[in-house]
Amino acid sequence: MKIICFAILVEGQERIGLRLEFFDKECNKLIKKIGNARWSPSDKSWHIPKDPEHWHRCKSILSEHQLIIHKDEISQKKEDV
């Protein structure tokens, strides 16, 4: 499965957004294992803390999936997480 990774601001904090190409229950379970993963209903994507530890875990846990990194895409969210 393709997973798009992008920078996102949630309540002023930089996070890594993870958008799946389609709903997949098993992939959602894997993302939750990364730690501190939150779902954004308005953006229809997951987001995790933007730090080396969480990024390393993300790449390791999702190693069987294709991670597509969008370095320039930044969006702001004001929702509660």
Secondary structure, 3 states (H helix, E strand, C coil): CEEEEEEEEECCEEEEEEEECCCCHHHHHHHHHHCCCEEECCCCEEEEECCHHHHHHHHHHCCCCEEEEEEEEEEEECCCC
